[in-house]
Amino acid sequence: MTPKPNGALDRTETGPDLVLTRTFQAPITDVWDSLTESERTARWFGPWAGSPGAGRTISVTMAAEEGSPEMQMKIEACEPPYHLSVSAVDEYGTWHLEAQLTEREGVTHLRFVQHLTDTSGVGETGPGWEYYLDRLTAAVRAEPMPEFDDYYPGMKGYYDALAKEAADHAPE
């Protein structure tokens, strides 16, 4: 498999956003459940424990990462089945992530956003999110999981170029 990167960097008033999209031939509730139910997130990202809900913190086991580290994620917003916003802090930095879902005629569109403070590290995080979102796609479709080596370092150049372009066009 040779996946193609589709991410973009959008400039916002609060800083750059890394935006990736996916389309599913599935009802919005099925995709939402894959993003929010622990037994379903375990298939592509990792299981979580705790009491869900806006303002609460859950513990997520990142099952696809070496050593399956745990991460505390705060649920910033949860508006089923359309919008989920979470944040976390780990040794790699601060993560503010959003999943926005829309459905039309049985086809669900996911807009995944990582709100950034700057574009450093996009060459690493972009391929990582491509990998995880393709794992989500595989989980929804009940297909085999992709291999990380198909994403990194192969997609790094694409995302480094996005970061360079964003830096070249940043307001002063």
N, C-alpha and C positions, 0 to 999 in steps of 0.2 A: 504494500500500500504506500502510495506517495501522496499524503495529504497536502492540500494547498492552503496557505494562510489567507484569512479573510479579514483580519482585524484592521482597525483604523484608529487614529488618534484624533479626537475631536477637541477643539479648544472651547472651554467654557469660562464663565466669569470667575469660577473658583479654581481653575487650573485645568490641565489636560485630563481627558478621559480616554482610557483604552476601551474600545467597543468591539465586541464580537457578536455575530449573529448565527443562529441556527434555525432551520425550519424542520418541523416534525409532521408527518402524516399521522397525527394523533390528536385526540381531543385535549383541550387546554387542561382539564382536570388530571389527565394522565401525566402530562409533562409537569404540572404543579406538584403532584404527588411524588414524582421522581426527584424533585428539588427539595421537598420538605419532609417526607416520611423517612425515618431512620433506616428501616429495612430496605427502602428504595435507594437512598443516598449511599448505602453500603455497597451497592452494586457498581457505582462509578466513582465515588469520591471517598466515602467512608461513613461509618455509622456515627450517630451522635446520641448523647444522653443528656437528660435534664428536662426542665419544663419549658415547652416552647411558648412563644408569645412575644409581642413587641415589648422592648425594655428588659427582657430577660436574657440570661447568658446560658449557652449550652456548651458542652464539651464535645468536640469533634475529633474522631480518630481518623487521621489522614492515611487510609489503608493503602493507597497507591504510592506512598512515599517510603523511602528506605527507613526501616525501624518503626513504621507506623506511629509517628509522633502525634501527640494530642495537642489540640489548640482550643482555646476558649474563644467563642464567637458570641458577640452580643447581637441580638436581633433588634435592629433599629426600626424596621417597619415590616409588617406582615399583613398583606391585603389579598387574601385568597380570591381567586386563583390568578391574580394579575401582577402582583408586585411583592418582592422580597428584598430587603436591604439588611446586610449584616456588616459587622466590623470586627477586626481582630488585630492584635499586636503580637508579633513574634520576633525572632532574631533577625529576620529579613526586613522588618519594617512594619508600617501600619497599613492595613488592608481595609478599604471601604468598597464593598461590592454590592451590586444590584442586579437582580433578574427581573426583567419586565416581559410579561407574556401577553400576546394578543392571539385571538383565534378568528378565523374566517372560513366558513364552509368546511369545518373539520380539520383544517390545517392550522397548526400552532406555530407562531413565530416567537423566538426568544431573542431578546436584546440583552446581552450580558455586558455590564459596565464595571470597570475598575476605576474608581476616582483616584487620580494621582496628584501628588504635589509637584512632581517633575517627571521627566521622561527617562531618567537614568534607570537602568535595569530593565527597560522594556524589551531589550533583546533576549532576556531570559524569561520574563514573565509572559510575554506574548505567546511563545511556543508552548509554555506550560498550560495556559488557558485553552489554547487550541486542542491540546491533548485531553484535558479534562472535559471540555465540551464535546469532543468526539467520543469520549467514554460515556458521557450522558446519552448521546445519540445512540450509541451501541446498546446501552442498557434499555432505552425506550423501545428499540427495535428487536431486542433479544438476540443481538449479534455478538460475535467475539470482540473482546476488547482490543483496541489498538496498542501498539508498542511505542513507548516514549522515544526510542531511538529514531523513529520515523519523523519526529517533530524537532528534536534538539540534538545536534546543533543546526540541522538543515534549515530551519525557519529563522534562525537568529539574524541573518543578514537582512531579511525582509523587515523585521521589527527594528533593527538598528537603523535602517534607512528611514523608516517612519519617524523615529526619534530625531534623527538628524534633520529631516525636513521640517518637523515641528519646531526644532530649535532655531533653524534658519528663518522661520516665519513668525517667531514669537514677538509679541509687542515689546518695545523697550521701555 
